[in-house]
Amino acid sequence: MNIFLVPYTWWRHLQVAAVTGGATLSAWWLLLTFFVWVGPFWTLDYDGAIYLAVVAGTSAAISIFAEGSLRRYSPLWRLTRALLALGISGGFTFLWYWVWTFVSAPAIFGEEFADDVSDPSLVTLRFRLGAFAMAGLCTAAGPIVLRKGAGLMTQLIAGVAAGLTAAAVWHLCNYPPFEIYGDLYLASAFSALTWGLTFGLLAWGIPDELYAGWVRVLSPARFGYRIPVDAPDRSPKERFIGHFPRGLDMWLPVQDGVMELHLSIAVDDKQRYKARGLTLKPTVVRRFLERIDIRYDPRRPAPLETRLTSGDRVVMGDPDAGSATTVEFIMLPREER
């Protein structure tokens, strides 16, 4: 994944999920290919444990790898952390599958169901739900150890949700009227895909800290000219726009309706952006179904301001009089120059 190819839209929240889901589906396909062309060297008792370990380990590894790619860490860092996540999550899943099958499930369902619980050919969700849930917990084990900036509960909830939703899909694919020809292979494929999608969606999303605010000119006079709002050290910053000859961050011509000190755009330490009107002349923030006039009101002790989101436009001057300049606030990858 490349942060330069992920625009700052609501679609960015689905990027990691799509990559993780594709990876778990590919892992299922590789495991099935191994079954067909090489053949398993283990007994039937290990099929469920290996399937869950592969899917859980892949979900954890690709989630960590995707984060490293978006943060532009070195390839060695990404590969090392991904393999560690794969080993931790996959290993714990393999271990806890047997704990569930031979310790937890018999204690929960009673000795009369012990044979059913340990029967690898029995695919009822009643006896397999706990295995999926525990595998989901183990999916979170690798990211908990290796990931910084994400809470423990976030990872655990994402893991459990991934395991349970995958179990539900696996069961529905073989349950009328959703039955897909009774094909357990397709059921496991959809289950693996759901696992990766859910964990990728909930465990870690692309944070705003990877982006920075910019102001660009849309009017013909200086079309395309842009300046960054954020400071390099991410400290609070305020950028000033006007036509005063010295000391401004963005200079715009006076004949286009821009006053000496017309507008400022500020960012605080929590990366919240605001536009402030500094002149009595018209200064209007436009966004979808909204229009906000932030021209300076001398009756107030401070300038009017409003929050900015990516895509908002600020019109300075009077468009009806033919002298106005429009700038746009946009979010771009922080490394953009």
Secondary structure by P-SEA (a helix, b strand, c coil): cccccccccccccaaaaaaaaaaaaaaaaaaaaaaccccccccccaaaaaaaaaaaaaaaaaaaaaaaaaacccaaaaaaaaaaaaaaaaaaaaaaaaaaacccccccccccccccccccccccccccaaaaaaaaaaaacccccccccccaaaaaaaaaaaaaaaaaaaaaaacccccccccaaaaaaaaaaaaaaaaaacccccccccbbbbbbbcccccccbbbbcccccccccccccccccccccbbbbcccccccccbbbbbcccbbbbbbbccccbbbbbcccbbbbbcccccccbbbbbbbcccbbbbcccccccbbbbbbbbbcccccc
